[in-house]
Amino acid sequence: MSVEKIARLLLYHNDELLRKLAVVSGAHTPITIGRRGFGAIIDLPETYVSRKHAEISCTDENFLVLRDLDSTSGTFVNGRLIKEKRLAHADRITFGVPDDSYRLEVEYIVREQIEAVPESSWVRLKTPMCRKEWQSREAAKHRT
């Protein structure tokens, strides 16, 4: 029996962990990365980050794929400039410069480790109909 692995992104500023984002399998909408104030899921305050800098999508096999969206200053994985890359465990992603103070780190962990994280930090990416259904369920939880 194989153990289901889940992808998780860790957002750091310098060495301070800011967010943990669990990526639910079957995600149809990519995780967008861009400059703060332009609607990205991961929004960074730096001016060298493009409005729509990069995106991360999840494959059916629960692997993450990073794509640079023709950003002005580039997207780096482990210090190397990329256009598109399948992400491996412990990859470090930076934006604009290889030694950026903001970075994402990739983890592939077992579901039990994810479930120990509060669901409020999960990134739930679904089709619009599913998102609406999920929002209704979340609203109902808060009414009780």
C-alpha positions as CSV (number, residue, x, y, z in Angstrom):
1,M,0.0,0.0,0.0
2,S,1.4,3.4,-1.0
3,V,1.3,6.4,1.3
4,E,-0.4,9.5,-0.1
5,K,1.9,12.4,-0.3
6,I,0.6,16.0,-0.2
7,A,2.4,19.1,-1.4
8,R,3.0,21.9,1.0
9,L,4.6,25.3,0.4
10,L,6.4,27.2,3.1
11,L,6.7,31.0,2.7
12,Y,9.7,32.6,4.4
13,H,10.9,36.2,4.8
14,N,14.6,36.0,5.6
15,D,14.4,33.0,8.1
16,E,11.0,33.7,9.5
17,L,8.2,31.3,8.5
18,L,5.2,33.4,7.4
19,R,2.7,30.9,6.0
20,K,2.2,27.2,5.4
21,L,0.1,26.4,2.4
22,A,-1.2,22.8,1.9
23,V,-2.1,22.1,-1.7
24,V,-5.1,19.9,-2.1
25,S,-4.9,17.3,-4.9
26,G,-7.2,17.8,-7.8
27,A,-6.6,21.6,-7.8
28,H,-7.7,23.1,-11.1
29,T,-6.7,26.7,-10.4
30,P,-3.0,27.5,-10.1
31,I,-1.5,29.2,-7.1
32,T,-0.6,32.7,-8.3
33,I,2.4,34.6,-7.1
34,G,2.7,38.3,-7.7
35,R,3.2,41.8,-6.3
36,R,1.0,42.8,-3.3
37,G,-2.3,44.5,-4.3
38,F,-2.8,42.7,-7.6
39,G,-4.9,39.7,-6.4
40,A,-2.2,36.9,-6.2
41,I,-2.7,34.1,-3.7
42,I,0.9,34.6,-2.6
43,D,1.5,38.3,-2.7
44,L,4.9,39.8,-2.0
45,P,5.6,43.5,-1.2
46,E,8.8,43.8,-3.3
47,T,8.8,46.0,-6.4
48,Y,11.0,43.6,-8.3
49,V,8.1,41.1,-8.2
50,S,5.9,41.4,-11.2
51,R,2.1,41.9,-10.8
52,K,1.6,38.4,-12.2
53,H,5.1,36.9,-11.6
54,A,4.6,33.1,-11.5
55,E,2.1,30.3,-10.9
56,I,2.2,26.8,-9.3
57,S,-0.1,24.1,-10.5
58,C,-0.7,20.7,-9.1
59,T,-0.6,17.6,-11.3
60,D,-3.0,14.7,-10.9
61,E,-0.1,12.8,-9.3
62,N,0.1,15.5,-6.6
63,F,3.4,17.1,-7.9
64,L,3.8,20.8,-8.2
65,V,4.9,22.6,-11.4
66,L,6.2,26.1,-11.3
67,R,5.9,28.4,-14.3
68,D,7.4,31.9,-14.7
69,L,4.7,34.2,-16.3
70,D,7.2,36.2,-18.4
71,S,8.1,38.2,-15.3
72,T,10.6,41.1,-15.7
73,S,13.1,39.9,-13.2
74,G,12.8,36.1,-13.4
75,T,11.9,33.1,-11.2
76,F,14.6,31.0,-9.6
77,V,14.6,27.4,-8.2
78,N,17.7,26.6,-6.1
79,G,19.4,29.6,-7.5
80,R,18.8,28.7,-11.2
81,L,16.6,30.8,-13.5
82,I,13.7,28.8,-14.8
83,K,10.7,29.1,-17.2
84,E,9.0,25.9,-16.1
85,K,10.0,23.2,-13.6
86,R,8.5,20.3,-11.8
87,L,9.2,20.9,-8.1
88,A,11.0,18.4,-5.9
89,H,11.0,18.1,-2.1
90,A,13.2,20.8,-0.5
91,D,13.3,23.0,-3.6
92,R,13.8,26.7,-2.8
93,I,11.9,29.2,-5.0
94,T,12.9,32.9,-5.2
95,F,11.6,35.8,-7.3
96,G,13.5,38.6,-9.0
97,V,17.0,37.7,-7.6
98,P,18.4,34.3,-6.5
99,D,19.1,35.4,-3.0
100,D,15.7,37.1,-2.4
101,S,14.7,37.7,1.2
102,Y,11.3,36.1,0.4
103,R,11.3,32.4,-0.6
104,L,9.1,29.4,-0.9
105,E,10.2,26.0,0.1
106,V,8.5,22.8,-1.2
107,E,7.6,19.8,0.9
108,Y,6.0,16.6,0.0
109,I,4.7,15.0,3.2
110,V,2.1,12.4,4.3
111,R,-1.5,13.5,4.8
112,E,-1.3,13.0,8.6
113,Q,1.3,15.8,8.8
114,I,-1.0,18.1,6.8
115,E,-4.0,17.4,8.9
116,A,-2.1,18.5,12.0
117,V,-2.0,22.0,10.4
118,P,-5.2,24.1,11.0
119,E,-7.4,24.0,7.9
120,S,-7.4,27.8,7.8
121,S,-3.9,27.7,6.3
122,W,-4.9,25.2,3.6
123,V,-5.1,26.6,0.0
124,R,-8.2,25.1,-1.4
125,L,-8.2,25.4,-5.1
126,K,-11.3,24.1,-6.8
127,T,-13.5,24.8,-9.8
128,P,-15.8,27.9,-9.2
129,M,-18.8,25.7,-8.4
130,C,-16.8,23.7,-5.8
131,R,-15.3,26.9,-4.3
132,K,-18.8,28.3,-3.8
133,E,-19.9,25.1,-2.2
134,W,-16.8,25.1,0.1
135,Q,-17.4,28.8,1.0
136,S,-21.1,27.9,2.0
137,R,-19.9,25.1,4.2
138,E,-17.3,27.3,5.8
139,A,-19.9,30.1,6.4
140,A,-22.2,27.5,8.0
141,K,-19.5,26.4,10.4
142,H,-19.1,30.0,11.7
143,R,-22.8,30.5,12.2
144,T,-23.0,27.7,14.8
